[in-house]
Amino acid sequence: MPLIFERNDITRVECDAIVNAANSSLLGGGGVDGAIHRAAGKGLLEECRALGGCETGDAKATKGYAMPCKYIIHTVGPIWHGGGCGEEGLLTSCYRKSLELAASLGCESVAFPLISAGVYKYPKDKALEVAVNTISAFLEEHDMLVKMVLFDKRAVMLSQGLYDDLKQFIDDNYADEALRREAGRSAILNAPAAAFGAFALKKAKQAAPLYEEELELCDSSLDEALKYLDESFSQMLLRLIDERGMTDVQCYKKANVDRKLFSKIRSDVDYHPKKQTAVAFALALELDMPQTRELVSKAGYSLTHTNKFDIIIEYFITRGNYNVFEINEALFAFDQCLIG
Ligand code: APR
């Protein structure tokens, strides 16, 4: 998972480089800056003095001193003046230059705070959007683990509309009666395709109200299902990548999965990834719900209405939103594990 969100104090995060939300003097301050200077110890201030300051949007590195990292990368975010003074470009530059500097220092992992979103008053949701867009663009061309370290839950500010709509969807679906529906559905969807016959299907329709498209799937793609009944997760994934004309790199980058894990899946036909990884690939391939359920079942899991993670995934897929980073923000906001 190359980009993850973590709720923590950044001075406690172990990475090759920790990024500091500094000011142009580089001589310390409050917030993250103060916390890092306190945790690193006095040697840091001496080295910062010798750097001679830093421009807004630029980044400079020092040693990590007593912090659990090799380097501290100091970057100066823009002060928010309403969005009309080039703030977005400067903030983008902070993330990009810090990442490029970390890569040039041979770092394999970097932790960021939400730059400018505190004292500098950059709206947290806009700051997070700039951060995620810039980091995910960098990760398309580089292999690195990047942690967005968020000091409080408020930092992941889903738009109020999305938050309310998602909460309503969860409330509507995350209920006991879903258990009954789910028992019926999984009995139908997981029964060997050969077991289906018109009679079985008729009985099944009475047993549990299925979404129409799932019933159509049962009806219309039985031959298809039979063809791939014994396909493993790895075989189905590689087949779908080919069928969509994607490259392996495009697929695992879009899934927020690292290269090493993908290589394991590709080379071991019987490899069973974690559920979050199987779901991430379904999103990268932009599968619909029945196809997603089928791919996830090949990894040994099912998507039900008995847990919020599954319902949130269903919410985004049924609305055609396959952006893994956006979905991770929603999962983080609802205290669910992330995908990738
Ligand atoms: N770990 C992780 N995140 C933190 C921590 C911490 N220990 N402390 C604060 N944060 C979060 C804040 O909640 C905010 O979301 O980091 C984000 C950035 O807040 P600031 O530290 O205030 O940084 P910024 O908004 O960029 O302002 C920089 O503040 O501290 C001074 O010297 C600094 O003048 C500079 C200005």
Residues whose N, C-alpha, C, O or C-beta is under 5 A from the ligand:
A	BS01	APR	N8 D9 I10 T11 A21 A22 N23 G28 G29 G30 G31 V32 D33 G34 A35 G77 P113 L114 I115 S116 A117 G118 V119 Y120 K121 V149 F151
